[in-house]
Amino acid sequence: QVQLVESGGGLVQAGGSLRLSCAASGTSIFMINTMGWYRQAPGKQRELVATITRDGSRNYADSVNGRFTISRDNGEKTAYLHMNSLKPEDTAVYYCKATRWGIDYWGKGTLVTVSS
């Protein structure tokens, strides 16, 4: 079983920055192939934000490409999402996902609110 705990959300003004963290436990970080961040805004479906594989390959949604950066620290078993130039449309609950042996595990989410 993999447990994921997100942190770092909060209220920020448009143009500001935040860093989200996702701490993994219950497994070796090297057993996790892909870690990713997803978000769900009120009244909308959950959508992909960014993913990073064990070997460091990254993928971003077009809406955040160039503003957000995903990274992972295998020593600390943590994934990060650095968010810059935040926009009100980035307001959402951000969820961390880890995939191990084809099974997806989700955190409970952290709320990011961007004021205009």
Backbone as ProteinMPNN parsed JSONL, in Angstrom:
{"seq_chain_A": "QVQLVESGGGLVQAGGSLRLSCAASGTSIFMINTMGWYRQAPGKQRELVATITRDGSRNYADSVNGRFTISRDNGEKTAYLHMNSLKPEDTAVYYCKATRWGIDYWGKGTLVTVSS", "coords_chain_A": {"N_chain_A": [[0.838, -1.182, 0.0], [0.495, 2.227, -0.789], [0.931, 5.336, 0.624], [0.026, 8.716, 0.284], [0.696, 12.082, 0.927], [-0.261, 15.304, 0.517], [0.92, 18.7, 0.564], [1.278, 22.27, 1.053], [-0.51, 23.859, -0.274], [-2.652, 26.793, -0.596], [-3.664, 30.265, -0.266], [-3.056, 32.578, -2.785], [-1.981, 35.479, -4.575], [-2.743, 36.426, -7.955], [-0.178, 35.856, -10.304], [1.637, 35.123, -8.447], [3.566, 32.589, -6.624], [3.716, 29.121, -5.712], [4.72, 26.178, -3.939], [4.027, 22.865, -4.133], [4.03, 19.847, -2.234], [4.438, 16.316, -2.187], [4.436, 13.692, -0.209], [5.536, 10.416, -0.065], [4.835, 7.214, 1.344], [5.156, 3.884, 2.703], [6.245, 2.382, 0.758], [9.121, 1.728, -1.246], [10.557, 4.465, -2.908], [11.611, 3.914, -5.33], [10.116, 1.901, -6.292], [7.981, 3.092, -7.323], [6.707, 3.969, -10.339], [5.626, 6.195, -11.86], [4.955, 9.482, -10.832], [2.532, 11.96, -10.248], [0.773, 15.075, -10.688], [-2.507, 16.172, -10.364], [-5.502, 18.091, -10.927], [-8.572, 19.462, -9.71], [-11.068, 21.569, -10.401], [-13.841, 23.467, -9.081], [-16.89, 22.048, -10.063], [-15.809, 20.906, -12.297], [-14.108, 18.302, -14.182], [-11.522, 16.125, -12.934], [-8.208, 16.812, -13.895], [-5.161, 16.249, -15.701], [-2.094, 17.626, -14.578], [0.757, 17.501, -14.395], [3.321, 15.041, -14.899], [5.907, 12.796, -13.761], [8.382, 10.449, -14.456], [10.164, 7.571, -13.145], [12.704, 7.716, -14.227], [12.937, 10.368, -14.669], [11.592, 11.587, -16.781], [9.412, 14.021, -18.014], [6.07, 15.323, -18.217], [3.685, 17.708, -19.256], [0.588, 19.469, -18.857], [-0.825, 21.494, -21.423], [-1.797, 23.897, -20.496], [-0.272, 24.614, -18.317], [2.325, 24.409, -19.0], [5.569, 25.663, -19.023], [5.106, 27.315, -16.916], [4.752, 25.791, -14.626], [6.679, 23.385, -12.776], [7.568, 20.069, -12.387], [9.047, 17.869, -10.064], [11.057, 15.299, -8.499], [12.265, 13.913, -5.51], [14.063, 11.333, -4.825], [15.441, 10.45, -2.614], [14.13, 11.641, -0.472], [11.668, 10.667, -0.885], [9.66, 12.182, -2.118], [7.571, 14.175, -4.153], [7.423, 17.165, -6.052], [5.673, 20.154, -6.952], [6.331, 22.96, -8.551], [4.939, 26.022, -8.84], [4.557, 28.758, -10.81], [3.782, 32.175, -11.796], [1.001, 32.208, -11.298], [-2.474, 31.863, -12.056], [-5.903, 32.952, -11.821], [-7.49, 30.907, -12.886], [-6.089, 28.668, -12.212], [-6.969, 27.876, -9.817], [-7.921, 25.289, -7.726], [-8.413, 21.987, -6.325], [-5.549, 20.214, -5.716], [-4.194, 17.152, -6.53], [-2.078, 14.439, -5.695], [-0.696, 11.704, -7.427], [0.436, 8.364, -7.469], [1.896, 5.747, -9.267], [2.278, 2.358, -9.078], [3.378, -0.711, -10.069], [1.315, -0.767, -11.922], [-0.895, 0.021, -10.498], [-2.836, 2.664, -9.304], [-2.415, 5.175, -6.88], [-3.796, 7.594, -4.706], [-3.522, 10.832, -3.208], [-5.149, 12.884, -0.689], [-5.483, 15.467, -1.444], [-4.776, 19.012, -1.867], [-5.735, 22.34, -1.374], [-5.562, 24.953, -3.685], [-5.837, 28.336, -4.067], [-6.216, 31.025, -6.16], [-6.206, 34.386, -6.206], [-7.615, 37.187, -7.954]], "CA_chain_A": [[0.0, 0.0, 0.0], [1.227, 3.483, -0.873], [0.232, 6.498, 1.176], [0.497, 9.986, -0.257], [0.201, 13.24, 1.668], [0.072, 16.563, -0.146], [0.98, 19.902, 1.386], [1.783, 23.45, 0.361], [-1.561, 24.669, -0.875], [-3.015, 28.002, 0.127], [-4.187, 31.397, -1.017], [-1.988, 33.391, -3.372], [-2.45, 36.427, -5.579], [-2.367, 36.153, -9.334], [1.211, 36.176, -10.561], [2.475, 34.589, -7.381], [4.123, 31.242, -6.731], [3.552, 28.158, -4.624], [5.337, 24.87, -4.153], [3.305, 21.754, -3.522], [4.832, 18.662, -1.931], [3.712, 15.05, -2.063], [5.292, 12.743, 0.497], [5.102, 9.03, -0.231], [5.27, 6.255, 2.352], [4.603, 2.56, 2.521], [6.927, 1.691, -0.327], [10.325, 2.388, -1.723], [10.254, 5.409, -3.992], [12.067, 3.325, -6.582], [9.077, 0.995, -6.763], [6.945, 3.92, -7.947], [7.137, 4.333, -11.683], [5.246, 7.562, -12.217], [4.25, 10.34, -9.885], [1.912, 13.04, -11.009], [-0.146, 16.021, -10.072], [-3.762, 16.408, -11.058], [-6.284, 19.103, -10.222], [-10.001, 19.472, -9.96], [-11.713, 22.828, -10.07], [-15.267, 23.285, -8.775], [-17.765, 21.806, -11.194], [-15.076, 20.376, -13.446], [-13.488, 16.996, -14.001], [-10.117, 16.113, -12.574], [-7.371, 16.862, -15.085], [-3.714, 16.106, -15.542], [-1.265, 18.828, -14.544], [2.12, 17.13, -14.763], [3.795, 13.754, -14.418], [7.338, 12.544, -13.85], [8.665, 9.038, -14.295], [11.297, 7.229, -12.294], [13.946, 8.153, -14.85], [12.942, 11.821, -14.789], [10.861, 12.112, -17.937], [8.315, 14.882, -17.561], [4.972, 15.647, -19.137], [2.886, 18.798, -18.704], [-0.587, 19.951, -19.576], [-0.517, 22.704, -22.177], [-2.201, 25.08, -19.736], [0.714, 24.944, -17.274], [3.678, 24.269, -19.553], [6.335, 26.901, -18.964], [4.843, 27.988, -15.632], [4.874, 24.808, -13.559], [7.758, 22.415, -12.908], [7.444, 18.911, -11.51], [10.322, 17.227, -9.747], [10.948, 14.292, -7.445], [13.468, 13.662, -4.713], [13.932, 9.93, -4.442], [15.964, 10.27, -1.264], [13.118, 12.069, 0.488], [10.398, 10.05, -1.288], [8.748, 13.307, -2.26], [7.441, 14.856, -5.43], [7.109, 18.575, -5.889], [5.145, 20.911, -8.079], [6.64, 24.379, -8.419], [3.964, 26.743, -9.653], [4.867, 30.178, -10.973], [2.855, 32.963, -12.623], [-0.312, 31.594, -11.077], [-3.639, 32.551, -12.599], [-7.139, 32.54, -11.118], [-7.969, 29.628, -13.422], [-5.345, 27.566, -11.6], [-7.64, 27.531, -8.568], [-8.41, 23.911, -7.749], [-7.787, 21.052, -5.397], [-4.457, 19.53, -6.41], [-4.018, 15.797, -6.03], [-0.886, 13.694, -6.079], [-0.942, 10.312, -7.788], [1.602, 7.519, -7.686], [1.575, 4.488, -9.938], [3.218, 1.287, -8.752], [2.943, -2.014, -10.61], [0.066, -0.599, -12.64], [-1.968, 0.429, -9.592], [-2.779, 4.084, -8.976], [-2.703, 5.588, -5.515], [-4.092, 9.027, -4.679], [-3.586, 11.559, -1.962], [-6.447, 13.488, -0.424], [-5.535, 16.758, -2.104], [-4.504, 20.264, -1.18], [-6.453, 23.389, -2.086], [-4.852, 26.142, -4.151], [-6.758, 29.399, -4.453], [-5.497, 32.168, -6.744], [-7.097, 35.55, -6.267], [-7.296, 38.119, -9.052]], "C_chain_A": [[0.88, 1.241, 0.0], [0.362, 4.59, -0.291], [0.879, 7.766, 0.648], [-0.126, 11.123, 0.541], [0.682, 14.498, 0.967], [0.115, 17.701, 0.876], [1.435, 21.057, 0.52], [0.731, 24.309, -0.297], [-1.851, 25.904, -0.034], [-3.571, 29.051, -0.795], [-3.023, 32.247, -1.508], [-2.605, 34.339, -4.399], [-1.995, 36.005, -6.967], [-0.95, 36.678, -9.593], [2.163, 35.633, -9.535], [2.914, 33.157, -7.63], [3.772, 30.418, -5.502], [4.346, 26.907, -4.967], [4.526, 23.825, -3.397], [4.263, 20.586, -3.31], [3.917, 17.453, -1.8], [4.674, 14.045, -1.453], [4.713, 11.343, 0.385], [5.64, 8.175, 0.908], [4.624, 4.91, 2.045], [5.255, 1.766, 1.42], [8.222, 2.42, -0.628], [9.955, 3.296, -2.888], [10.646, 4.812, -5.334], [11.075, 2.307, -7.121], [7.951, 1.766, -7.454], [7.444, 4.351, -9.31], [6.866, 5.8, -11.964], [4.571, 8.253, -11.045], [3.683, 11.51, -10.674], [1.056, 13.921, -10.14], [-1.348, 16.198, -10.983], [-4.519, 17.484, -10.295], [-7.746, 19.012, -10.616], [-10.58, 20.786, -9.461], [-13.186, 22.572, -9.793], [-16.09, 23.106, -10.042], [-17.091, 21.238, -12.418], [-14.496, 19.011, -13.127], [-12.033, 17.144, -13.585], [-9.278, 16.039, -13.855], [-5.903, 16.729, -14.724], [-3.049, 17.479, -15.498], [0.142, 18.496, -15.029], [2.442, 15.754, -14.215], [5.305, 13.667, -14.57], [7.583, 11.069, -13.596], [9.89, 8.829, -13.421], [12.612, 7.71, -12.893], [13.962, 9.64, -15.146], [12.244, 12.399, -15.992], [9.612, 12.845, -17.458], [7.292, 15.114, -18.664], [4.108, 16.693, -18.466], [1.636, 19.03, -19.533], [-0.215, 21.251, -20.279], [-0.785, 23.961, -21.343], [-1.179, 25.504, -18.689], [2.136, 24.891, -17.794], [4.377, 25.622, -19.587], [6.133, 27.668, -17.67], [5.061, 27.055, -14.448], [6.047, 23.873, -13.841], [7.542, 21.301, -11.901], [8.821, 18.322, -11.278], [10.078, 16.163, -8.687], [12.297, 14.097, -6.796], [13.343, 12.243, -4.193], [14.447, 9.674, -3.034], [14.933, 10.614, -0.201], [11.754, 11.474, 0.181], [9.319, 11.115, -1.439], [8.753, 13.818, -3.689], [6.992, 16.281, -5.175], [6.457, 19.122, -7.156], [5.404, 22.388, -7.788], [5.736, 25.128, -9.391], [4.294, 28.235, -9.649], [3.816, 30.846, -11.849], [1.431, 32.419, -12.512], [-1.432, 32.502, -11.564], [-4.883, 32.121, -11.823], [-7.685, 31.2, -11.616], [-7.166, 28.43, -12.949], [-5.971, 27.151, -10.273], [-8.275, 26.157, -8.667], [-7.878, 23.176, -6.535], [-6.76, 20.252, -6.197], [-4.197, 18.192, -5.724], [-2.712, 15.195, -6.549], [-1.295, 12.258, -6.392], [0.38, 9.59, -7.983], [1.144, 6.212, -8.319], [2.674, 3.48, -9.649], [2.623, -0.015, -9.243], [1.57, -1.913, -11.265], [-1.113, -0.183, -11.784], [-1.763, 1.899, -9.235], [-3.165, 4.307, -7.519], [-2.839, 7.108, -5.513], [-3.964, 9.588, -3.269], [-4.952, 12.194, -1.809], [-6.579, 14.899, -0.993], [-5.187, 17.929, -1.211], [-5.078, 21.389, -2.039], [-5.522, 24.544, -2.434], [-5.895, 27.146, -4.635], [-5.951, 30.59, -4.94], [-6.493, 33.31, -6.901], [-6.65, 36.508, -7.361], [-7.01, 39.519, -8.529]], "O_chain_A": [[1.888, 1.298, 0.704], [-0.797, 4.755, -0.672], [2.102, 7.88, 0.574], [-1.33, 11.126, 0.798], [1.885, 14.73, 0.84], [-0.559, 17.664, 1.906], [1.914, 20.864, -0.597], [1.042, 25.377, -0.825], [-1.362, 26.043, 1.087], [-3.907, 28.78, -1.948], [-2.121, 32.591, -0.744], [-3.627, 34.029, -5.011], [-0.988, 35.315, -7.125], [-0.579, 37.772, -9.169], [3.378, 35.676, -9.729], [2.671, 32.588, -8.694], [3.563, 30.946, -4.41], [4.608, 26.618, -6.135], [4.366, 23.9, -2.178], [5.182, 20.366, -4.098], [2.772, 17.563, -1.36], [5.616, 13.6, -2.108], [3.545, 11.114, 0.7], [6.758, 8.382, 1.38], [3.689, 4.807, 1.252], [4.884, 0.621, 1.163], [8.382, 3.594, -0.295], [9.143, 2.936, -3.742], [10.072, 5.167, -6.363], [11.176, 1.891, -8.275], [7.079, 1.172, -8.088], [8.474, 5.015, -9.427], [7.786, 6.559, -12.271], [3.726, 7.675, -10.361], [4.284, 11.982, -11.64], [0.672, 13.567, -9.026], [-1.222, 16.351, -12.198], [-4.206, 17.757, -9.136], [-8.099, 18.55, -11.701], [-10.58, 21.074, -8.264], [-13.725, 21.555, -10.23], [-16.001, 23.906, -10.974], [-17.719, 21.098, -13.467], [-14.402, 18.612, -11.967], [-11.396, 18.163, -13.852], [-9.604, 15.294, -14.779], [-5.47, 17.046, -13.616], [-3.389, 18.374, -16.271], [0.656, 19.126, -15.953], [1.901, 15.344, -13.188], [5.906, 14.361, -15.39], [7.058, 10.501, -12.638], [10.559, 9.78, -13.016], [13.533, 8.071, -12.16], [14.884, 10.134, -15.795], [12.303, 13.61, -16.205], [8.863, 12.352, -16.615], [7.603, 15.102, -19.855], [3.82, 16.603, -17.272], [1.623, 18.816, -20.745], [0.614, 22.016, -19.786], [-0.082, 24.963, -21.474], [-1.217, 26.642, -18.22], [3.063, 25.292, -17.091], [3.843, 26.599, -20.112], [6.905, 28.574, -17.358], [5.506, 27.49, -13.386], [6.371, 23.6, -14.997], [7.355, 21.552, -10.71], [9.655, 18.281, -12.182], [9.021, 16.131, -8.057], [13.335, 14.114, -7.458], [12.61, 11.98, -3.24], [13.951, 8.787, -2.338], [14.864, 9.965, 0.842], [10.787, 11.737, 0.895], [8.203, 10.959, -0.943], [9.793, 13.885, -4.343], [6.279, 16.566, -4.213], [6.664, 18.62, -8.261], [4.785, 22.983, -6.906], [5.766, 24.895, -10.599], [4.304, 28.879, -8.6], [3.058, 30.178, -12.552], [0.753, 32.203, -13.517], [-1.348, 33.728, -11.494], [-4.905, 31.039, -11.235], [-8.276, 30.446, -10.844], [-7.522, 27.291, -13.251], [-5.539, 26.169, -9.669], [-9.065, 25.888, -9.571], [-7.011, 23.671, -5.814], [-7.084, 19.682, -7.238], [-4.008, 18.118, -4.51], [-2.309, 15.422, -7.69], [-2.134, 11.674, -5.706], [1.318, 10.122, -8.577], [0.118, 5.649, -7.935], [3.847, 3.716, -9.937], [1.505, -0.378, -8.879], [0.761, -2.838, -11.184], [-2.226, -0.046, -12.293], [-0.655, 2.32, -8.905], [-4.11, 3.709, -7.004], [-2.111, 7.816, -6.209], [-4.256, 8.916, -2.28], [-5.811, 12.065, -2.681], [-7.675, 15.458, -1.018], [-5.285, 17.862, 0.014], [-4.93, 21.395, -3.261], [-4.789, 25.046, -1.582], [-6.722, 26.843, -5.496], [-5.1, 31.107, -4.217], [-7.48, 33.208, -7.629], [-5.461, 36.625, -7.655], [-6.725, 40.425, -9.313]]}, "name": "protein", "num_of_chains": 1, "seq": "QVQLVESGGGLVQAGGSLRLSCAASGTSIFMINTMGWYRQAPGKQRELVATITRDGSRNYADSVNGRFTISRDNGEKTAYLHMNSLKPEDTAVYYCKATRWGIDYWGKGTLVTVSS"}
